[in-house]
Amino acid sequence: QLVESGGGLVQAGGSLRLSCLASGRTFGDYAMGWFRQAPGKEREFVAAIGWSGIVTFYPDSMKGRFTISRDNAKNTVYLQMNSLKPEDTAVYYCAARRSFRPTLEIARVKEGYDYWGQGTHVTVSS
């Protein structure tokens, strides 16, 4: 089970840190990802991180503003979001996948993830 938290309302230019707590004792066996979905749009890849936390992936549009990290001792993955823009408004989901070949092309495919959280809402006001 994955449970996201940390969403909310923030002004443009502000920051938020999302958390995703995973239940179970094998968190370290899963690569983790963050996706987002704005109203009327497809679910979009935001970031991914490998099992150990060393390897991370971002689409070009997120590089420099978003940072993914994980703490395997706490079964938690984080998404630090800085310099937020109104277009970042969306529901943010974390996801877990057991099999993972660490490339951006693999990381960004939402169909490759085995488990999903319920999402947390992020609203960025202008």
N, CA, C and O atoms as a printed pandas DataFrame, in Angstrom:
     atom_number atom_name residue_name chain_id  residue_number  x_coord  y_coord  z_coord
0              1         N          GLN        A               1    0.838   -1.196    0.000
1              2        CA          GLN        A               1    0.000    0.000    0.000
2              3         C          GLN        A               1    0.873    1.247    0.000
3              4         O          GLN        A               1    1.865    1.322    0.725
4              5         N          LEU        A               2    0.500    2.211   -0.808
5              6        CA          LEU        A               2    1.228    3.466   -0.893
6              7         C          LEU        A               2    0.295    4.603   -0.485
7              8         O          LEU        A               2   -0.837    4.690   -0.962
8              9         N          VAL        A               3    0.776    5.468    0.398
9             10        CA          VAL        A               3   -0.041    6.578    0.878
10            11         C          VAL        A               3    0.747    7.871    0.727
11            12         O          VAL        A               3    1.788    8.065    1.355
12            13         N          GLU        A               4    0.223    8.753   -0.123
13            14        CA          GLU        A               4    0.871   10.044   -0.345
14            15         C          GLU        A               4    0.365   11.075    0.658
15            16         O          GLU        A               4   -0.753   10.982    1.164
16            17         N          SER        A               5    1.215   12.056    0.928
17            18        CA          SER        A               5    0.830   13.180    1.777
18            19         C          SER        A               5    1.678   14.379    1.387
19            20         O          SER        A               5    2.650   14.257    0.642
20            21         N          GLY        A               6    1.291   15.542    1.907
21            22        CA          GLY        A               6    2.092   16.744    1.694
22            23         C          GLY        A               6    1.540   17.696    0.647
23            24         O          GLY        A               6    2.086   18.782    0.453
24            25         N          GLY        A               7    0.472   17.309   -0.027
25            26        CA          GLY        A               7   -0.118   18.211   -1.011
26            27         C          GLY        A               7   -0.830   19.364   -0.329
27            28         O          GLY        A               7   -0.982   19.391    0.892
28            29         N          GLY        A               8   -1.265   20.318   -1.145
29            30        CA          GLY        A               8   -1.983   21.456   -0.606
30            31         C          GLY        A               8   -1.983   22.607   -1.573
31            32         O          GLY        A               8   -1.693   22.454   -2.760
32            33         N          LEU        A               9   -2.316   23.775   -1.036
33            34        CA          LEU        A               9   -2.371   25.001   -1.832
34            35         C          LEU        A               9   -1.115   25.816   -1.568
35            36         O          LEU        A               9   -0.736   26.032   -0.417
36            37         N          VAL        A              10   -0.477   26.266   -2.630
37            38        CA          VAL        A              10    0.744   27.055   -2.507
38            39         C          VAL        A              10    0.739   28.123   -3.587
39            40         O          VAL        A              10    0.181   27.921   -4.665
40            41         N          GLN        A              11    1.354   29.248   -3.302
41            42        CA          GLN        A              11    1.459   30.307   -4.296
42            43         C          GLN        A              11    2.561   29.994   -5.303
43            44         O          GLN        A              11    3.510   29.272   -5.001
44            45         N          ALA        A              12    2.419   30.543   -6.488
45            46        CA          ALA        A              12    3.451   30.377   -7.505
46            47         C          ALA        A              12    4.795   30.835   -6.957
47            48         O          ALA        A              12    4.888   31.864   -6.287
48            49         N          GLY        A              13    5.828   30.064   -7.247
49            50        CA          GLY        A              13    7.154   30.347   -6.725
50            51         C          GLY        A              13    7.458   29.642   -5.420
51            52         O          GLY        A              13    8.606   29.618   -4.977
52            53         N          GLY        A              14    6.449   29.076   -4.808
53            54        CA          GLY        A              14    6.635   28.390   -3.535
54            55         C          GLY        A              14    7.112   26.965   -3.694
55            56         O          GLY        A              14    7.404   26.511   -4.801
56            57         N          SER        A              15    7.188   26.262   -2.572
57            58        CA          SER        A              15    7.709   24.898   -2.534
58            59         C          SER        A              15    6.777   23.993   -1.754
59            60         O          SER        A              15    6.041   24.440   -0.874
60            61         N          LEU        A              16    6.822   22.728   -2.088
61            62        CA          LEU        A              16    6.127   21.695   -1.339
62            63         C          LEU        A              16    7.004   20.450   -1.357
63            64         O          LEU        A              16    7.762   20.222   -2.300
64            65         N          ARG        A              17    6.890   19.646   -0.298
65            66        CA          ARG        A              17    7.525   18.336   -0.294
66            67         C          ARG        A              17    6.461   17.277   -0.098
67            68         O          ARG        A              17    5.778   17.242    0.925
68            69         N          LEU        A              18    6.333   16.428   -1.076
69            70        CA          LEU        A              18    5.399   15.317   -0.999
70            71         C          LEU        A              18    6.111   14.099   -0.417
71            72         O          LEU        A              18    7.305   13.890   -0.633
72            73         N          SER        A              19    5.355   13.313    0.316
73            74        CA          SER        A              19    5.878   12.063    0.870
74            75         C          SER        A              19    4.983   10.921    0.424
75            76         O          SER        A              19    3.793   11.106    0.170
76            77         N          CYS        A              20    5.569    9.752    0.333
77            78        CA          CYS        A              20    4.818    8.547    0.010
78            79         C          CYS        A              20    5.324    7.436    0.911
79            80         O          CYS        A              20    6.468    6.997    0.798
80            81         N          LEU        A              21    4.458    6.990    1.804
81            82        CA          LEU        A              21    4.807    5.939    2.745
82            83         C          LEU        A              21    4.322    4.606    2.202
83            84         O          LEU        A              21    3.155    4.450    1.845
84            85         N          ALA        A              22    5.238    3.649    2.146
85            86        CA          ALA        A              22    4.910    2.316    1.650
86            87         C          ALA        A              22    4.825    1.335    2.805
87            88         O          ALA        A              22    5.652    1.356    3.717
88            89         N          SER        A              23    3.838    0.494    2.757
89            90        CA          SER        A              23    3.736   -0.540    3.769
90            91         C          SER        A              23    4.470   -1.784    3.271
91            92         O          SER        A              23    4.680   -1.950    2.069
92            93         N          GLY        A              24    4.851   -2.636    4.185
93            94        CA          GLY        A              24    5.556   -3.849    3.801
94            95         C          GLY        A              24    7.038   -3.753    4.116
95            96         O          GLY        A              24    7.563   -2.672    4.383
96            97         N          ARG        A              25    7.699   -4.895    4.082
97            98        CA          ARG        A              25    9.088   -4.948    4.503
98            99         C          ARG        A              25   10.069   -5.039    3.351
99           100         O          ARG        A              25   11.269   -5.215    3.566
100          101         N          THR        A              26    9.561   -4.919    2.115
101          102        CA          THR        A              26   10.445   -5.069    0.962
102          103         C          THR        A              26   10.541   -3.789    0.145
103          104         O          THR        A              26   10.745   -3.831   -1.068
104          105         N          PHE        A              27   10.395   -2.657    0.812
105          106        CA          PHE        A              27   10.401   -1.369    0.107
106          107         C          PHE        A              27   11.653   -1.219   -0.728
107          108         O          PHE        A              27   11.595   -0.711   -1.847
108          109         N          GLY        A              28   12.782   -1.654   -0.199
109          110        CA          GLY        A              28   14.047   -1.505   -0.903
110          111         C          GLY        A              28   14.156   -2.315   -2.173
111          112         O          GLY        A              28   15.092   -2.121   -2.948
112          113         N          ASP        A              29   13.215   -3.225   -2.407
113          114        CA          ASP        A              29   13.224   -4.028   -3.618
114          115         C          ASP        A              29   12.503   -3.352   -4.781
115          116         O          ASP        A              29   12.488   -3.870   -5.897
116          117         N          TYR        A              30   11.908   -2.194   -4.512
117          118        CA          TYR        A              30   11.079   -1.527   -5.510
118          119         C          TYR        A              30   11.706   -0.208   -5.948
119          120         O          TYR        A              30   12.171    0.581   -5.126
120          121         N          ALA        A              31   11.707    0.011   -7.245
121          122        CA          ALA        A              31   11.950    1.341   -7.767
122          123         C          ALA        A              31   10.660    2.138   -7.591
123          124         O          ALA        A              31    9.562    1.585   -7.649
124          125         N          MET        A              32   10.806    3.427   -7.380
125          126        CA          MET        A              32    9.648    4.272   -7.084
126          127         C          MET        A              32    9.548    5.415   -8.084
127          128         O          MET        A              32   10.553    5.913   -8.592
128          129         N          GLY        A              33    8.332    5.807   -8.348
129          130        CA          GLY        A              33    8.130    6.910   -9.272
130          131         C          GLY        A              33    7.054    7.854   -8.783
131          132         O          GLY        A              33    6.209    7.487   -7.966
132          133         N          TRP        A              34    7.093    9.060   -9.286
133          134        CA          TRP        A              34    6.029   10.046   -9.083
134          135         C          TRP        A              34    5.449   10.407  -10.455
135          136         O          TRP        A              34    6.174   10.626  -11.425
136          137         N          PHE        A              35    4.142   10.460  -10.495
137          138        CA          PHE        A              35    3.417   10.891  -11.686
138          139         C          PHE        A              35    2.407   11.950  -11.266
139          140         O          PHE        A              35    2.123   12.104  -10.078
140          141         N          ARG        A              36    1.871   12.670  -12.224
141          142        CA          ARG        A              36    0.833   13.631  -11.896
142          143         C          ARG        A              36   -0.221   13.640  -13.008
143          144         O          ARG        A              36    0.045   13.292  -14.158
144          145         N          GLN        A              37   -1.399   14.044  -12.620
145          146        CA          GLN        A              37   -2.491   14.113  -13.580
146          147         C          GLN        A              37   -3.313   15.363  -13.314
147          148         O          GLN        A              37   -3.922   15.519  -12.256
148          149         N          ALA        A              38   -3.315   16.236  -14.291
149          150        CA          ALA        A              38   -4.133   17.446  -14.231
150          151         C          ALA        A              38   -5.504   17.136  -14.830
151          152         O          ALA        A              38   -5.633   16.203  -15.623
152          153         N          PRO        A              39   -6.512   17.898  -14.465
153          154        CA          PRO        A              39   -7.859   17.650  -14.999
154          155         C          PRO        A              39   -7.871   17.640  -16.524
155          156         O          PRO        A              39   -7.372   18.561  -17.170
156          157         N          GLY        A              40   -8.445   16.588  -17.079
157          158        CA          GLY        A              40   -8.576   16.483  -18.528
158          159         C          GLY        A              40   -7.307   16.098  -19.256
159          160         O          GLY        A              40   -7.269   16.119  -20.487
160          161         N          LYS        A              41   -6.264   15.745  -18.517
161          162        CA          LYS        A              41   -4.989   15.393  -19.153
162          163         C          LYS        A              41   -4.568   13.976  -18.800
163          164         O          LYS        A              41   -5.094   13.364  -17.871
164          165         N          GLU        A              42   -3.612   13.474  -19.560
165          166        CA          GLU        A              42   -3.051   12.159  -19.294
166          167         C          GLU        A              42   -2.160   12.208  -18.051
167          168         O          GLU        A              42   -1.629   13.254  -17.679
168          169         N          ARG        A              43   -2.020   11.048  -17.428
169          170        CA          ARG        A              43   -1.094   10.961  -16.308
170          171         C          ARG        A              43    0.329   11.105  -16.852
171          172         O          ARG        A              43    0.700   10.473  -17.841
172          173         N          GLU        A              44    1.108   11.947  -16.185
173          174        CA          GLU        A              44    2.405   12.388  -16.696
174          175         C          GLU        A              44    3.523   11.991  -15.740
175          176         O          GLU        A              44    3.387   12.115  -14.523
176          177         N          PHE        A              45    4.622   11.517  -16.300
177          178        CA          PHE        A              45    5.797   11.146  -15.502
178          179         C          PHE        A              45    6.460   12.387  -14.916
179          180         O          PHE        A              45    6.639   13.394  -15.601
180          181         N          VAL        A              46    6.821   12.298  -13.640
181          182        CA          VAL        A              46    7.462   13.421  -12.947
182          183         C          VAL        A              46    8.887   13.065  -12.536
183          184         O          VAL        A              46    9.809   13.849  -12.758
184          185         N          ALA        A              47    9.073   11.895  -11.945
185          186        CA          ALA        A              47   10.394   11.513  -11.471
186          187         C          ALA        A              47   10.389   10.042  -11.090
187          188         O          ALA        A              47    9.335    9.461  -10.831
188          189         N          ALA        A              48   11.573    9.448  -11.057
189          190        CA          ALA        A              48   11.708    8.070  -10.606
190          191         C          ALA        A              48   13.053    7.900   -9.925
191          192         O          ALA        A              48   13.989    8.664  -10.158
192          193         N          ILE        A              49   13.131    6.879   -9.075
193          194        CA          ILE        A              49   14.355    6.631   -8.332
194          195         C          ILE        A              49   14.542    5.135   -8.213
195          196         O          ILE        A              49   13.583    4.388   -8.021
196          197         N          GLY        A              50   15.805    4.700   -8.332
197          198        CA          GLY        A              50   16.105    3.291   -8.240
198          199         C          GLY        A              50   16.064    2.777   -6.820
199          200         O          GLY        A              50   15.785    3.513   -5.874
200          201         N          TRP        A              51   16.351    1.483   -6.695
201          202        CA          TRP        A              51   16.200    0.817   -5.409
202          203         C          TRP        A              51   17.035    1.451   -4.293
203          204         O          TRP        A              51   16.561    1.617   -3.169
204          205         N          SER        A              52   18.267    1.797   -4.613
205          206        CA          SER        A              52   19.172    2.295   -3.582
206          207         C          SER        A              52   19.094    3.801   -3.411
207          208         O          SER        A              52   19.617    4.342   -2.436
208          209         N          GLY        A              53   18.451    4.479   -4.339
209          210        CA          GLY        A              53   18.362    5.927   -4.256
210          211         C          GLY        A              53   19.461    6.663   -4.995
211          212         O          GLY        A              53   19.474    7.894   -5.025
212          213         N          ILE        A              54   20.373    5.931   -5.584
213          214        CA          ILE        A              54   21.500    6.575   -6.257
214          215         C          ILE        A              54   21.092    7.082   -7.641
215          216         O          ILE        A              54   21.505    8.162   -8.064
216          217         N          VAL        A              55   20.285    6.295   -8.330
217          218        CA          VAL        A              55   19.898    6.643   -9.699
218          219         C          VAL        A              55   18.537    7.323   -9.695
219          220         O          VAL        A              55   17.584    6.827   -9.095
220          221         N          THR        A              56   18.458    8.454  -10.366
221          222        CA          THR        A              56   17.190    9.175  -10.473
222          223         C          THR        A              56   16.947    9.576  -11.926
223          224         O          THR        A              56   17.876    9.689  -12.727
224          225         N          PHE        A              57   15.678    9.786  -12.238
225          226        CA          PHE        A              57   15.294   10.147  -13.599
226          227         C          PHE        A              57   14.218   11.228  -13.548
227          228         O          PHE        A              57   13.332   11.215  -12.693
228          229         N          TYR        A              58   14.324   12.156  -14.482
229          230        CA          TYR        A              58   13.343   13.232  -14.611
230          231         C          TYR        A              58   13.122   13.523  -16.094
231          232         O          TYR        A              58   14.042   13.370  -16.897
232          233         N          PRO        A              59   11.927   13.934  -16.458
233          234        CA          PRO        A              59   11.780   14.500  -17.796
234          235         C          PRO        A              59   12.446   15.878  -17.810
235          236         O          PRO        A              59   12.621   16.504  -16.765
236          237         N          ASP        A              60   12.803   16.325  -18.972
237          238        CA          ASP        A              60   13.511   17.610  -19.074
238          239         C          ASP        A              60   12.733   18.746  -18.428
239          240         O          ASP        A              60   13.327   19.663  -17.860
240          241         N          SER        A              61   11.419   18.692  -18.512
241          242        CA          SER        A              61   10.592   19.788  -17.995
242          243         C          SER        A              61   10.618   19.891  -16.475
243          244         O          SER        A              61   10.249   20.926  -15.919
244          245         N          MET        A              62   11.048   18.834  -15.800
245          246        CA          MET        A              62   11.073   18.840  -14.327
246          247         C          MET        A              62   12.478   19.036  -13.755
247          248         O          MET        A              62   12.634   19.340  -12.572
248          249         N          LYS        A              63   13.487   18.863  -14.591
249          250        CA          LYS        A              63   14.849   18.951  -14.092
250          251         C          LYS        A              63   15.123   20.327  -13.499
251          252         O          LYS        A              63   14.744   21.350  -14.068
252          253         N          GLY        A              64   15.785   20.334  -12.354
253          254        CA          GLY        A              64   16.155   21.578  -11.718
254          255         C          GLY        A              64   15.126   22.116  -10.750
255          256         O          GLY        A              64   15.473   22.915   -9.879
256          257         N          ARG        A              65   13.883   21.712  -10.865
257          258        CA          ARG        A              65   12.842   22.186   -9.947
258          259         C          ARG        A              65   12.374   21.094   -9.001
259          260         O          ARG        A              65   12.025   21.366   -7.852
260          261         N          PHE        A              66   12.368   19.866   -9.483
261          262        CA          PHE        A              66   11.865   18.747   -8.678
262          263         C          PHE        A              66   13.020   17.811   -8.323
263          264         O          PHE        A              66   13.923   17.587   -9.130
264          265         N          THR        A              67   12.978   17.273   -7.114
265          266        CA          THR        A              67   13.988   16.323   -6.666
266          267         C          THR        A              67   13.318   15.155   -5.970
267          268         O          THR        A              67   12.547   15.337   -5.029
268          269         N          ILE        A              68   13.616   13.962   -6.437
269          270        CA          ILE        A              68   13.098   12.759   -5.810
270          271         C          ILE        A              68   14.179   12.164   -4.921
271          272         O          ILE        A              68   15.363   12.194   -5.260
272          273         N          SER        A              69   13.764   11.623   -3.785
273          274        CA          SER        A              69   14.698   10.959   -2.881
274          275         C          SER        A              69   13.932    9.874   -2.139
275          276         O          SER        A              69   12.704    9.818   -2.194
276          277         N          ARG        A              70   14.664    9.020   -1.451
277          278        CA          ARG        A              70   14.014    7.954   -0.695
278          279         C          ARG        A              70   14.806    7.667    0.566
279          280         O          ARG        A              70   16.016    7.883    0.636
280          281         N          ASP        A              71   14.084    7.174    1.555
281          282        CA          ASP        A              71   14.683    6.725    2.797
282          283         C          ASP        A              71   14.173    5.314    3.025
283          284         O          ASP        A              71   13.052    5.120    3.494
284          285         N          ASN        A              72   14.994    4.333    2.694
285          286        CA          ASN        A              72   14.530    2.949    2.787
286          287         C          ASN        A              72   14.284    2.516    4.232
287          288         O          ASN        A              72   13.484    1.614    4.478
288          289         N          ALA        A              73   14.957    3.142    5.178
289          290        CA          ALA        A              73   14.723    2.810    6.582
290          291         C          ALA        A              73   13.334    3.248    7.037
291          292         O          ALA        A              73   12.774    2.692    7.982
292          293         N          LYS        A              74   12.789    4.251    6.352
293          294        CA          LYS        A              74   11.471    4.773    6.711
294          295         C          LYS        A              74   10.396    4.356    5.710
295          296         O          LYS        A              74    9.243    4.771    5.826
296          297         N          ASN        A              75   10.773    3.541    4.734
297          298        CA          ASN        A              75    9.821    3.107    3.699
298          299         C          ASN        A              75    9.138    4.294    3.016
299          300         O          ASN        A              75    7.941    4.250    2.730
300          301         N          THR        A              76    9.891    5.326    2.766
301          302        CA          THR        A              76    9.303    6.566    2.265
302          303         C          THR        A              76   10.076    7.102    1.068
303          304         O          THR        A              76   11.306    7.066    1.032
304          305         N          VAL        A              77    9.335    7.595    0.103
305          306        CA          VAL        A              77    9.920    8.318   -1.020
306          307         C          VAL        A              77    9.365    9.737   -0.990
307          308         O          VAL        A              77    8.211    9.965   -0.627
308          309         N          TYR        A              78   10.208   10.677   -1.378
309          310        CA          TYR        A              78    9.858   12.097   -1.292
310          311         C          TYR        A              78    9.935   12.738   -2.678
311          312         O          TYR        A              78   10.655   12.275   -3.563
312          313         N          LEU        A              79    9.175   13.807   -2.831
313          314        CA          LEU        A              79    9.298   14.648   -4.012
314          315         C          LEU        A              79    9.352   16.100   -3.534
315          316         O          LEU        A              79    8.349   16.662   -3.095
316          317         N          GLN        A              80   10.526   16.683   -3.626
317          318        CA          GLN        A              80   10.686   18.097   -3.289
318          319         C          GLN        A              80   10.399   18.913   -4.541
319          320         O          GLN        A              80   11.023   18.708   -5.583
320          321         N          MET        A              81    9.461   19.829   -4.433
321          322        CA          MET        A              81    9.068   20.648   -5.585
322          323         C          MET        A              81    9.317   22.114   -5.261
323          324         O          MET        A              81    8.765   22.649   -4.300
324          325         N          ASN        A              82   10.140   22.748   -6.056
325          326        CA          ASN        A              82   10.487   24.146   -5.859
326          327         C          ASN        A              82   10.050   24.974   -7.055
327          328         O          ASN        A              82    9.775   24.439   -8.129
328          329         N          SER        A              83    9.990   26.277   -6.860
329          330        CA          SER        A              83    9.622   27.207   -7.941
330          331         C          SER        A              83    8.346   26.749   -8.643
331          332         O          SER        A              83    8.286   26.667   -9.870
332          333         N          LEU        A              84    7.351   26.461   -7.853
333          334        CA          LEU        A              84    6.122   25.902   -8.412
334          335         C          LEU        A              84    5.394   26.909   -9.282
335          336         O          LEU        A              84    5.423   28.116   -9.043
336          337         N          LYS        A              85    4.740   26.365  -10.304
337          338        CA          LYS        A              85    4.008   27.173  -11.278
338          339         C          LYS        A              85    2.547   26.718  -11.288
339          340         O          LYS        A              85    2.248   25.589  -10.901
340          341         N          PRO        A              86    1.655   27.574  -11.719
341          342        CA          PRO        A              86    0.240   27.162  -11.802
342          343         C          PRO        A              86    0.046   25.898  -12.634
343          344         O          PRO        A              86   -0.854   25.107  -12.353
344          345         N          GLU        A              87    0.872   25.702  -13.645
345          346        CA          GLU        A              87    0.735   24.507  -14.485
346          347         C          GLU        A              87    1.195   23.233  -13.788
347          348         O          GLU        A              87    1.034   22.144  -14.339
348          349         N          ASP        A              88    1.762   23.345  -12.595
349          350        CA          ASP        A              88    2.097   22.164  -11.795
350          351         C          ASP        A              88    0.888   21.653  -11.018
351          352         O          ASP        A              88    0.965   20.608  -10.372
352          353         N          THR        A              89   -0.215   22.373  -11.075
353          354        CA          THR        A              89   -1.426   21.948  -10.397
354          355         C          THR        A              89   -1.903   20.612  -10.945
355          356         O          THR        A              89   -2.118   20.463  -12.149
356          357         N          ALA        A              90   -2.068   19.637  -10.048
357          358        CA          ALA        A              90   -2.434   18.281  -10.465
358          359         C          ALA        A              90   -2.609   17.421   -9.224
359          360         O          ALA        A              90   -2.316   17.838   -8.103
360          361         N          VAL        A              91   -3.092   16.215   -9.458
361          362        CA          VAL        A              91   -3.030   15.185   -8.437
362          363         C          VAL        A              91   -1.715   14.441   -8.653
363          364         O          VAL        A              91   -1.416   14.001   -9.763
364          365         N          TYR        A              92   -0.939   14.306   -7.589
365          366        CA          TYR        A              92    0.359   13.649   -7.669
366          367         C          TYR        A              92    0.255   12.252   -7.061
367          368         O          TYR        A              92   -0.243   12.065   -5.951
368          369         N          TYR        A              93    0.739   11.289   -7.822
369          370        CA          TYR        A              93    0.676    9.894   -7.420
370          371         C          TYR        A              93    2.079    9.318   -7.272
371          372         O          TYR        A              93    2.969    9.617   -8.069
372          373         N          CYS        A              94    2.267    8.499   -6.259
373          374        CA          CYS        A              94    3.500    7.723   -6.241
374          375         C          CYS        A              94    3.181    6.304   -6.690
375          376         O          CYS        A              94    2.045    5.841   -6.584
376          377         N          ALA        A              95    4.194    5.632   -7.188
377          378        CA          ALA        A              95    4.026    4.307   -7.750
378          379         C          ALA        A              95    5.276    3.482   -7.493
379          380         O          ALA        A              95    6.367    4.026   -7.323
380          381         N          ALA        A              96    5.110    2.179   -7.465
381          382        CA          ALA        A              96    6.213    1.266   -7.187
382          383         C          ALA        A              96    6.275    0.188   -8.256
383          384         O          ALA        A              96    5.250   -0.280   -8.752
384          385         N          ARG        A              97    7.496   -0.194   -8.599
385          386        CA          ARG        A              97    7.675   -1.280   -9.543
386          387         C          ARG        A              97    8.782   -2.190   -9.079
387          388         O          ARG        A              97    9.813   -1.724   -8.594
388          389         N          ARG        A              98    8.580   -3.486   -9.221
389          390        CA          ARG        A              98    9.569   -4.453   -8.789
390          391         C          ARG        A              98   10.668   -4.610   -9.832
391          392         O          ARG        A              98   11.856   -4.553   -9.514
392          393         N          SER        A              99   10.266   -4.805  -11.053
393          394        CA          SER        A              99   11.274   -4.966  -12.103
394          395         C          SER        A              99   11.612   -3.593  -12.663
395          396         O          SER        A              99   10.728   -2.778  -12.927
396          397         N          PHE        A             100   12.894   -3.355  -12.838
397          398        CA          PHE        A             100   13.287   -2.018  -13.268
398          399         C          PHE        A             100   14.648   -2.064  -13.918
399          400         O          PHE        A             100   15.652   -2.366  -13.272
400          401         N          ARG        A             101   14.672   -1.765  -15.193
401          402        CA          ARG        A             101   15.942   -1.542  -15.869
402          403         C          ARG        A             101   16.155   -0.045  -15.845
403          404         O          ARG        A             101   15.361    0.698  -16.421
404          405         N          PRO        A             102   17.218    0.419  -15.186
405          406        CA          PRO        A             102   17.340    1.848  -14.887
406          407         C          PRO        A             102   17.674    2.717  -16.096
407          408         O          PRO        A             102   18.821    3.113  -16.298
408          409         N          THR        A             103   16.662    2.998  -16.880
409          410        CA          THR        A             103   16.782    3.972  -17.955
410          411         C          THR        A             103   15.583    4.901  -17.891
411          412         O          THR        A             103   14.534    4.530  -17.365
412          413         N          LEU        A             104   15.732    6.097  -18.419
413          414        CA          LEU        A             104   14.627    7.046  -18.416
414          415         C          LEU        A             104   13.457    6.495  -19.227
415          416         O          LEU        A             104   12.299    6.677  -18.851
416          417         N          GLU        A             105   13.750    5.840  -20.312
417          418        CA          GLU        A             105   12.685    5.317  -21.181
418          419         C          GLU        A             105   11.825    4.296  -20.455
419          420         O          GLU        A             105   10.618    4.217  -20.683
420          421         N          ILE        A             106   12.455    3.507  -19.574
421          422        CA          ILE        A             106   11.699    2.536  -18.787
422          423         C          ILE        A             106   10.986    3.237  -17.628
423          424         O          ILE        A             106    9.820    2.955  -17.352
424          425         N          ALA        A             107   11.676    4.134  -16.965
425          426        CA          ALA        A             107   11.144    4.778  -15.763
426          427         C          ALA        A             107    9.879    5.570  -16.035
427          428         O          ALA        A             107    9.010    5.663  -15.168
428          429         N          ARG        A             108    9.760    6.139  -17.218
429          430        CA          ARG        A             108    8.654    7.051  -17.494
430          431         C          ARG        A             108    7.383    6.342  -17.939
431          432         O          ARG        A             108    6.352    6.989  -18.125
432          433         N          VAL        A             109    7.436    5.037  -18.110
433          434        CA          VAL        A             109    6.262    4.304  -18.609
434          435         C          VAL        A             109    5.371    3.908  -17.444
435          436         O          VAL        A             109    5.732    3.046  -16.642
436          437         N          LYS        A             110    4.211    4.535  -17.353
437          438        CA          LYS        A             110    3.352    4.313  -16.190
438          439         C          LYS        A             110    2.817    2.884  -16.135
439          440         O          LYS        A             110    2.530    2.369  -15.055
440          441         N          GLU        A             111    2.685    2.249  -17.288
441          442        CA          GLU        A             111    2.163    0.878  -17.312
442          443         C          GLU        A             111    3.136   -0.114  -16.680
443          444         O          GLU        A             111    2.758   -1.247  -16.384
444          445         N          GLY        A             112    4.382    0.302  -16.473
445          446        CA          GLY        A             112    5.360   -0.594  -15.876
446          447         C          GLY        A             112    5.305   -0.653  -14.362
447          448         O          GLY        A             112    6.010   -1.459  -13.754
448          449         N          TYR        A             113    4.496    0.171  -13.747
449          450        CA          TYR        A             113    4.431    0.227  -12.287
450          451         C          TYR        A             113    3.344   -0.715  -11.768
451          452         O          TYR        A             113    2.260   -0.832  -12.339
452          453         N          ASP        A             114    3.682   -1.380  -10.663
453          454        CA          ASP        A             114    2.812   -2.425  -10.141
454          455         C          ASP        A             114    1.797   -1.909   -9.127
455          456         O          ASP        A             114    0.686   -2.432   -9.031
456          457         N          TYR        A             115    2.177   -0.892   -8.378
457          458        CA          TYR        A             115    1.323   -0.391   -7.304
458          459         C          TYR        A             115    1.249    1.125   -7.382
459          460         O          TYR        A             115    2.203    1.802   -7.765
460          461         N          TRP        A             116    0.068    1.639   -7.001
461          462        CA          TRP        A             116   -0.175    3.075   -7.046
462          463         C          TRP        A             116   -0.837    3.530   -5.753
463          464         O          TRP        A             116   -1.617    2.804   -5.136
464          465         N          GLY        A             117   -0.500    4.759   -5.363
465          466        CA          GLY        A             117   -1.211    5.383   -4.265
466          467         C          GLY        A             117   -2.479    6.049   -4.762
467          468         O          GLY        A             117   -2.787    6.031   -5.953
468          469         N          GLN        A             118   -3.211    6.638   -3.821
469          470        CA          GLN        A             118   -4.478    7.289   -4.134
470          471         C          GLN        A             118   -4.284    8.717   -4.628
471          472         O          GLN        A             118   -5.203    9.306   -5.197
472          473         N          GLY        A             119   -3.123    9.265   -4.420
473          474        CA          GLY        A             119   -2.839   10.605   -4.913
474          475         C          GLY        A             119   -3.008   11.684   -3.862
475          476         O          GLY        A             119   -3.768   11.528   -2.906
476          477         N          THR        A             120   -2.297   12.772   -4.048
477          478        CA          THR        A             120   -2.423   13.944   -3.189
478          479         C          THR        A             120   -2.525   15.170   -4.103
479          480         O          THR        A             120   -1.802   15.289   -5.092
480          481         N          HIS        A             121   -3.435   16.073   -3.749
481          482        CA          HIS        A             121   -3.715   17.232   -4.595
482          483         C          HIS        A             121   -2.716   18.349   -4.336
483          484         O          HIS        A             121   -2.409   18.686   -3.193
484          485         N          VAL        A             122   -2.224   18.905   -5.414
485          486        CA          VAL        A             122   -1.360   20.076   -5.349
486          487         C          VAL        A             122   -2.007   21.167   -6.204
487          488         O          VAL        A             122   -2.290   20.967   -7.385
488          489         N          THR        A             123   -2.231   22.319   -5.580
489          490        CA          THR        A             123   -2.796   23.458   -6.297
490          491         C          THR        A             123   -1.847   24.637   -6.156
491          492         O          THR        A             123   -1.494   25.034   -5.046
492          493         N          VAL        A             124   -1.441   25.188   -7.281
493          494        CA          VAL        A             124   -0.531   26.321   -7.292
494          495         C          VAL        A             124   -1.290   27.529   -7.814
495          496         O          VAL        A             124   -1.746   27.546   -8.957
496          497         N          SER        A             125   -1.420   28.529   -6.971
497          498        CA          SER        A             125   -2.171   29.723   -7.354
498          499         C          SER        A             125   -1.225   30.762   -7.950
499          500         O          SER        A             125   -0.053   30.842   -7.582
500          501         N          SER        A             126   -1.756   31.551   -8.871
501          502        CA          SER        A             126   -0.928   32.574   -9.534
502          503         C          SER        A             126   -0.976   33.891   -8.781
503          504         O          SER        A             126   -0.340   34.861   -9.193
